[in-house]
């Protein structure tokens, strides 16, 4: 699993220039085999996070979006 995540993050984040939040959403949906609607992934475009500035990180934002999208309110 670690190799898969490392490879996918490299592809999505570094090669395709997809931000942390969307990369996290995509990886989690693939790992858990749960389809995420395209508009959910698109809604994370503005969530770049600011981990280097000690602000909320895109990894956390993407994870919270994933959790929220799989539970029915």
HUFENHU-V670677 format. One record per backbone hydrogen bond with DSSP energy under -0.5 kcal/mol. CO is the residue of the C=O (numbers start at 1). NH is the residue of the N-H. Records with the same first field share a line. If there is no record, write none. Layout:
# HUFENHU-V670677
CO=NH, NH
This chain:
# HUFENHU-V670677
1=5
2=6
3=7
4=8
5=9
6=10
7=11
8=12
9=13, 14
10=14, 15
11=16
12=18
19=23
20=24
21=25
22=26
23=27
24=28
25=29
26=30
27=31
28=32
29=34
33=35
37=40, 41
38=42
39=43
40=44
41=44
42=45
44=47
46=48
47=21
48=58
50=53, 55
51=54
56=50
57=60, 61
58=62
59=63
60=64
61=65
62=66
63=67
64=68
65=69
66=70
67=70, 71
71=73
